[in-house]
Amino acid sequence: MIRFDDVVLRYPRSARAAVSHITLDAPRGAITAIVGPNGSGKSTLVRALLGRLLPESGAISLDGTPIAQLTRLETARRVALVPQREEPAFPLVVRDFIALGRYAHGGVWSGETPADRAAIAQAAERAGVAEYLERRTVELSGGEWQRVRIARALAQGGDALVLDEPTAFLDVAHEMAVFELLDALAREKRAVLLVSHQLNLVARFASSIALLHAGTLAAFGSPDDVMRGDLLERVYEWPLVVSRDPAVGAPVLVPLRHRAPR
């Protein structure tokens, strides 16, 4: 389980904390989503989880062990990440890029093992990129590149998967495929922590939603608890209504126009 316990995070030389007194859990066997407007602190929590920003106060832990007590290698063996933005320093063959996920297990630079090869092949298949394995990363579309990055995280393994906007650049079909994959991984008893702007998909798949607003936790609970029109309208500062998806019954956010069309 991933736990943030009363965490305060501040960037160097910043007078104001980026996030203040955040407490939330991302248990195994469930998708936990972090949502909120741009600049609300979502990606900051991910950076702190990976040790790239130390808490000013509070604690972040994995299965009860504080992150501060784990080495970067130990953390990498337990938590796989799909960051919001990245670009290789130079073009790589897709298979070699996915193989980077095995570095934490000592299977890349010390020689690829049968377990590494099996993990790479399975990850490529599950992420739907097996047909791209011999391409170079510069030859991929934005959506293909996004799925290859997910494949690398799957090859890395571990008990927790953290994704920061994993469906960016993806069309509707591939968005759904990614969320279905995350649901399957959660059912395999992994902890899945997801940062997303896709509130309607999050409401369908997540067990819990943490709604951030200006670095604070505006709400944390089930989709029904968080997907409330009055709350979301205040946080996003935009007129909207929340209705029900007729197919699955999940809450659905519908943004409104400020003015009626002429």
C-alpha positions, 0 to 999 in steps of 0.5 A: 500500500502507498500512504501519504500521511499529513504530507507537506511539500515545498519546492526550494526557494518557494514561499508557499507549500506546493501541497499541504497536509495531504493524507491518503492511501492507495491500497493493493487491489484497487485504482486510486485516482488523484484529480484536480485543476492544473497546478493543484499539486498532483504531479508534486505528490508523484515526485515526492513518492519517488524521492525527488522532493523530500517532505517538509513534514509528514511521511510517505510509505510503502507497505508501512516502510517510509520511503526515506528508508528505502534506496532508489533501487529498492523503490524501483523494484517496488514501484513502477512509474509512467511519468507525465513527460519524458524523451529519450536522450537518443532514439532507441529500439522499442524493445530496448526501451522497454528493457530499461524497466528491467534495470532495477532487477539487474537484467539489462547491463549484467546480461538479459535473463530468461525472466527479463525476456519473458517480462519484456514480451508480456509487457509489450503484449499487455500494453498492445505494442508487440508489433512495434518492438523493432521500431525506433522510438522516434518513429512512434506516434504520440499514442504509440509512444505513450503505450510503449512507456506503459509497457516499460513500467509493466516490464519493471514489475513491482507491487505498485504502479504509478501513472501521471496522465497515462492516457495523454495523446490516446484516442477513445479506444486506446484510453479505454484499453489503458483503463481496462488494463489498469483495472486488470492489474488492480485485480492482480492485487497491485496498488495502482495510483493514477493522476488524471484529468479524465474524470469521467473515466476515473469515475468508472474505474477508480475505487477512490478519488482524491480531489486536490485544490490549490495544494490541499485535499478538497475531498477523498472518497468513492466516486459518488462522494467526490463527483458532486456538482457543487464541489467540482464546480467550486474546485474547477471554477467552471459551471457544470452538472453531474449526471449518471452514465446510463450504461454503467451508472457511474457519475458523469461530469458535463461542463456547461457553456457560459453563454448559450450559442447564438 
